[in-house]
Amino acid sequence: MSINDYLKEHHPQYREPTLRKMYATIQSLTQWPQRGRMGREEGTRELLFPPLPYLAAYRLKEQDIEVLRIYHGAQDWR
């Protein structure tokens, strides 16, 4: 289930502000691509969305930023 679908079903009042915060935070990578911490897998970085319980795994590819996946902090993602 996507984050959008989950929030729409369970917490509709938080859906829009949560998605806006996540989008703006990911957009900030265009100016600060090294902003995220070193990732758990080689060649990746992790971007947190405080105070939200999510993180985005991403990698830098020359001039591009590739978001691999967005995880919930309680999710087992190994």
C-alpha positions in Angstrom: 0.0 0.0 0.0 1.4 3.4 -0.9 1.9 6.2 1.7 -0.8 8.2 -0.1 -3.3 5.4 0.0 -2.6 4.5 3.6 -3.0 8.1 4.8 -6.1 8.6 2.7 -7.7 5.6 4.4 -6.4 5.9 7.9 -5.5 9.6 8.5 -7.0 11.7 5.8 -6.3 15.0 7.7 -2.6 14.3 7.6 -2.4 13.1 3.9 -1.8 16.5 2.2 0.6 18.1 4.7 2.6 14.8 4.9 3.0 14.5 1.2 3.8 18.2 0.8 6.6 17.9 3.5 8.0 14.8 1.8 8.0 16.4 -1.6 9.6 19.6 -0.4 12.3 17.7 1.5 13.1 15.6 -1.6 13.2 18.7 -3.8 15.8 20.2 -1.5 18.2 17.5 -2.7 18.6 19.4 -6.0 20.5 22.1 -4.1 22.0 19.9 -1.4 22.4 16.4 -2.8 24.7 15.3 0.0 22.1 16.3 2.6 21.2 12.8 3.6 23.3 10.5 5.7 25.3 7.6 4.3 23.0 4.8 3.4 22.9 1.2 4.7 23.8 -0.1 1.2 26.9 1.0 -0.5 26.4 3.9 -2.9 23.2 5.1 -1.3 22.1 7.9 1.1 19.2 8.2 3.4 17.1 11.3 3.8 15.0 11.8 7.0 11.7 13.8 7.1 11.6 15.0 10.7 9.2 15.0 12.5 7.6 12.4 10.1 8.5 8.7 10.6 9.7 8.2 7.0 13.1 8.1 5.3 14.0 8.0 1.6 16.8 5.9 0.3 18.4 7.5 -2.7 21.6 7.6 -4.8 23.4 10.2 -6.8 24.0 9.4 -10.4 26.2 12.1 -12.0 23.7 15.1 -12.1 20.7 13.1 -11.2 19.1 12.0 -7.9 17.4 8.6 -7.9 14.9 8.0 -5.1 14.9 4.3 -4.7 12.2 4.0 -2.1 10.5 5.7 0.8 10.2 3.7 4.0 8.2 4.1 7.2 10.5 4.0 10.3 8.7 1.0 11.7 9.1 -1.0 8.5 11.5 -3.9 8.3 13.3 -3.0 5.1 16.4 -5.2 5.0 
